[in-house]
């Protein structure tokens, strides 16, 4: 149970009710984490736009994005996001052992080599922006990543770290894959 008062889908009105209806259509329900964003409907709308953008990203795979969020959520101890993203990865056929390997060494993760290289870069950038070298961007370009891909990946990681902080600060319950 969160520390802020949430509006349930059955009690939502106006803009919030419209947002919740769209979420229910996409997810089959409104997870507690998105109900937390409902405390500020404008921020919920922005979060939904971000989810939509990354969900349709033409070059960053769903598995790359889920693994990025999973590792960052482990860093932030966000139990909801750990469970949610681990469930996405396992349902996509990635073995739990391979997911754990990515925690230890992202360059040897379960994705394509070029995705593992980008994952390693993004994780280091989000954890400490001063730890990445300018020359690494050229190396990522040589692997076929565009500047937009690199920017979008770091932006997604940074934004997800903010979500982890919000979920943990306001005590969003752990994810249950029921």
C-alpha positions in Angstrom: 0.0 0.0 0.0 1.4 3.3 -1.0 1.9 6.3 1.4 0.0 8.6 -0.9 -3.8 8.3 -1.4 -4.4 6.7 -4.8 -7.6 7.1 -6.9 -8.8 3.6 -7.9 -10.1 3.2 -11.5 -13.7 2.9 -10.2 -13.4 6.3 -8.5 -11.6 8.2 -11.2 -13.3 11.0 -13.1 -12.5 13.3 -16.0 -9.0 13.2 -17.4 -7.9 10.6 -15.0 -10.8 8.3 -15.9 -9.9 8.6 -19.5 -6.2 7.8 -18.9 -7.2 4.8 -16.7 -9.5 3.5 -19.5 -6.6 3.6 -22.0 -4.3 1.9 -19.5 -7.0 -0.8 -18.8 -7.3 -1.4 -22.6 -3.5 -1.8 -22.9 -2.7 -3.7 -19.7 -6.0 -5.3 -18.7 -6.0 -3.3 -15.5 -4.3 -0.3 -13.9 -1.2 -1.4 -11.9 -0.5 0.3 -8.6 2.5 2.0 -10.1 0.4 3.8 -12.7 -2.2 4.6 -10.1 0.6 6.4 -8.2 1.3 8.5 -11.3 -2.5 9.2 -11.3 -1.9 11.5 -8.3 -0.7 13.9 -11.0 -2.8 13.2 -14.1 -0.6 15.4 -16.3 2.5 13.4 -15.3 0.6 10.1 -15.9 -0.2 11.3 -19.4 3.4 12.1 -20.0 4.4 8.7 -18.6 2.0 7.0 -20.9 3.4 8.9 -23.9 6.9 7.7 -22.9 5.7 4.1 -22.5 4.0 4.3 -25.9 7.1 5.8 -27.6 9.5 3.1 -26.2 7.0 0.3 -26.7 7.0 1.2 -30.4 10.7 2.0 -30.7 11.9 1.0 -34.1 15.4 0.0 -33.0 15.6 -0.6 -29.3 14.1 -4.1 -28.7 11.6 -4.8 -26.0 14.0 -7.3 -24.4 16.8 -4.7 -24.4 14.5 -2.1 -22.7 13.2 -4.7 -20.2 16.7 -5.9 -19.3 17.9 -2.3 -18.9 15.0 -1.5 -16.6 15.6 -4.8 -14.7 19.2 -4.1 -14.0 18.6 -0.5 -13.0 15.7 -1.7 -10.7 18.1 -4.1 -9.0 20.4 -1.1 -8.4 17.5 0.9 -6.9 15.9 -2.1 -5.1 12.6 -1.4 -6.7 10.7 -4.6 -6.0 7.8 -3.8 -8.3 10.0 -3.1 -11.3 12.3 -6.0 -10.6 9.4 -8.4 -10.7 7.6 -6.8 -13.6 10.7 -6.7 -15.9 11.9 -10.1 -14.9 8.5 -11.5 -15.8 8.6 -9.8 -19.2 12.1 -11.3 -19.8 11.2 -14.8 -18.7 8.0 -14.7 -20.7 10.1 -13.7 -23.7 12.1 -16.9 -23.3 15.2 -15.5 -21.5 16.4 -17.9 -18.8 16.6 -16.5 -15.2 20.3 -17.5 -15.1 21.0 -15.4 -18.2 19.2 -12.4 -16.6 21.4 -12.8 -13.5 24.5 -12.9 -15.8 23.6 -9.5 -17.2 23.6 -8.1 -13.6 27.2 -9.3 -13.1 28.5 -8.4 -16.6 26.1 -6.7 -19.0 28.5 -7.2 -21.9 27.9 -10.9 -21.6 24.1 -10.6 -21.2 21.5 -12.7 -23.1 21.0 -10.2 -25.9 22.7 -9.8 -29.3 26.3 -8.6 -28.8 25.6 -5.1 -30.1 22.7 -4.8 -27.6 24.8 -6.0 -24.8 27.4 -3.4 -25.6 24.8 -0.6 -25.6 23.4 -2.0 -22.4 26.8 -1.8 -20.7 27.3 1.8 -21.9 23.8 2.9 -20.8 24.1 1.3 -17.4 27.5 3.0 -16.8 26.1 6.4 -18.1 23.1 6.3 -15.8 25.0 5.2 -12.8 27.8 7.8 -13.3 27.7 9.9 -16.5 31.4 10.7 -16.0 32.4 7.1 -16.3 31.7 6.8 -20.0 34.3 7.9 -22.6 33.4 10.1 -25.6 35.1 7.5 -27.9 32.6 4.9 -26.8 29.9 6.6 -28.8 31.9 6.1 -31.9 32.3 2.4 -31.0 28.5 2.1 -30.6 28.0 3.8 -34.0 30.3 1.2 -35.6 27.9 -1.4 -34.2 25.1 0.2 -36.1 23.5 2.4 -33.4 22.4 5.9 -34.4 22.8 8.9 -32.2 19.1 8.8 -31.6 19.3 5.2 -30.5 22.1 6.0 -28.0 20.3 9.1 -26.7 17.0 7.3 -26.4 18.5 4.4 -24.5 20.2 6.6 -22.0 17.1 8.7 -21.6 15.0 5.6 -21.0 17.5 4.4 -18.4 17.6 7.7 -16.6 13.8 8.1 -16.7 13.4 4.6 -15.4 15.7 5.3 -12.5 13.4 8.2 -11.6 10.4 5.9 -11.7 12.3 3.5 -9.3 12.8 6.3 -6.9 9.2 7.3 -7.0 7.9 3.8 -6.5 10.2 3.1 -3.6 9.7 6.5 -2.0 5.9 6.0 -2.0 6.0 2.3 -1.3 4.4 0.8 -4.4 3.8 -2.9 -3.7 6.0 -5.6 -5.3 4.8 -6.9 -8.7 2.8 -10.1 -8.6 2.6 -12.1 -11.8 -0.8 -13.5 -11.1 
